[in-house]
């Protein structure tokens, strides 16, 4: 009997040893982790360190120490929590952008990517709210697409692709918004078709109720229809609505007007974004889809969820040399089946790898947006620059002068010192400063001309006078000629503008 009981003692002792081990000294982080943590922390708190306000927590790592090899090490002060996938009432979430940011703050989130379905309309509000808490917002969007298998044998499959942009937003934003707008219009038609199918299945749902649940101006999705079904008593919960009727290929499922997946990846790249495949575990043939999207330029794949890293998709990412990312896909519906915002543990090393790819892409996008403004310093282009920024621009009496200061302020919040000192950005700042000087000169000229009955015109090479309808046309021409000449003006062989005034209408040039 004693022989049978004797092995039990080591088991008890081993448990005690394990318990004591867990309560012992903290595990040292590796040099690679130290470097990653320092780099990511500097990016997370970039705005505070450059005077952007917000939380006073401008440094997230403690004082460093030098080891025996002369290497600087840092011990983290706090855990950095990242959320790369969540939704608001601007698509199919339950919380407004402001309420989402507040909840993220309560969960310790430091970086929040807002990825509403097929819209970026919630990003400005989220950025305003995030300023109060020192949270960094990544402007994002989850784009609905369709993947077509090659050949007639394979069926089509819905695929969602996450796009992550710089704080300045997407370059060529009109092209992206056109695609997103078309998808949203298709969602309205799709939702109506789903409601029609449900009615044929003897599950009556009123379209008015679906539209009310979605909210004003929001394109209804399947989640909104599921909520309407729940209110009507057709299902016991939202999960049942999907598993019985609304799942891909289900009895009430319908497609919309989604773009082709590969073309969407290319569009994200062209507009200065990072393209990541969302929830590959929901796909029927993830291997083939990842392979094809990688050929189209895909940057990464979601492999992290609230319940940990999924090895099969991590292996697929490694096989195709793709970034690994992940998020909670938080909608705010509550209940035990939903992961909370910030509940996905994405390692700092993974975020560091993401930023090493993303930041050069974002810098190029910011440069392209600013160069476009220099070519055409219109108010609409200025609004595009600061649309996702944290500085609200009022109506400017001196557009180019004030814009130069405003843009320089934004750059200090978006870019590190090293990135701002890049030769291309230095040239952009010089061009903006020149525009400010020109604008000041033109303001003085405007003030002198404002009290006279004047006619303003440009004198062309051939002696014919081109009458300008207002002083602003001359201002625009002079500003452009001082920065970069417009090709259409070059073709007309117009000399540098000459301001001509006359106190009487009879001395005006030939009409």
Phi, psi and omega in degrees: 000318180297324180297326181287329184274339187301324181292347184290328185297314178300326179297317179295316180297322180295324178295319180296321179297317179298318181296317179295325180295320180294330182269006182276205183294151179290145180291135179288139176275153182283167178298320179298319178293322179297313179298316181295316182297317180296314182294316180293319180299317179298323178288317181301317185257025182300316184294319179294318182291336179261014175091023182275359179079206180080212183298145179281359183279066189284342177235136186250005179230149184284183178297140183278167173222153183258127181276187184295341181262006179079019181265132178282128179241152178231140175257125181299139174279325185210163178278134176270123181252129182243143174229112186253008184201106178202166188225158179230185179294351176289343171231255184241023176274170182260341183252146173291163177305320179296313180295325177297315179297319179298318179292319178301318179298319180295338179263006176082014181291133178255331179230126183232118174264117178272118188232059177297156179290117167059026175203148174244019186293338181273352185296313180302317179295319179298320180294321177298315180293321183296334181299327182290335186248000181070028178266139178269128179256130171259115177296123182218177178200143174256112188263128178278128181224174175237133176255126180253124176292146179289135183090170183276347186284326185273138178280164175283156183216132177290135181226134178254133182237126179274136176240129180244129184240168178288172178297343178274353180084186182287143167284157182051050187297330180298321180294317179293315182295328177298315179294314180297321178297320178296321179296316181296320176298319178295330179293324176299311180296318180298315181299320178295322179292323178294316178300320179297318178295320179297320178297323177291334177275012180065033176236073187297127176228132181276133179299322180301322180290321177297314180297323180293318179296318181296322181100160183299126176078000181265129178290121184295141176243183181297327180296321177297320179292321177299321177295322177295321177296321179295316179296327181280353178083014181280338180223160181276333179202174182294322180300320180295325178300322181282315185292336182261324191230323193256000181295161181304119182085005182288175184303329182250008184288141174219152175266163178250224179242050183287145178285168178290139185302313182298320179294326179292319176301315179297321178296318179300316179297316182294335181259016173080031181247168174254124186261124181229131179288126181274148177024070180297339179293347178271356183270151179281327183225066186299326182299310180294321181293315179297319180299313182292320180290327175298318177298329180278348178117016178302139181266325187201178182221141172288126177230347180257134174232178180296335179267013174116188179274135178266110189300322184297322180277332173296320178294321178296320178297316179297319182296330182252012178055052181247152175294153175249137181211185178172164180196178185280340188057043185289131177245344179083018182281343180079182180094165185285344183272353182254136175282140182281161178296135180079008184274351179271123182272097177262116183300149180300325178300321179292318179295322178299316177297320177299314182292328179296331175273317189288317189296319175298323178296316181293321178299317178297321179295316178299317178300314181297320180295318180291321178296324176295323177292321179297322177292324182220086185282055180276162180296325180295321178290326176293318180297327178296321181296317187260007182304314181262004180280173183261358178259120180280125181266128174269178177294127187259128177285331181237079193306307187289322180296307180294324181297321180301314179294319182295316181294319177298324177295316179297319181298324180292337178272333187265327189242151175286169179301318180296319180292321180292331182274005173301144185303321181293319178289327175298319178294320178298317179296323176297317179297321179293321177295321177297319179298324180294319179296314179300317181298321178297318178298319181291328177296319178296317179297318179300317181297322180291324184275343190295334183268002184248154170276093190244156169240131183248131181210161176257134180263123185271173184299326188266012176088350179279139183266129178262111183284128176268140183287339179199166180297330184297330177295320178292318178303313181298318182295314181297316180300317181292321182291334179280341182258283179220127182294144177276134181303321184293331177284324177300319181294331180278356179058042181276131176288165173309142188296144175238125178277124179237132181236154175213142182273350178232148182288339181291336180271010180289157181292173180303131183289000000 
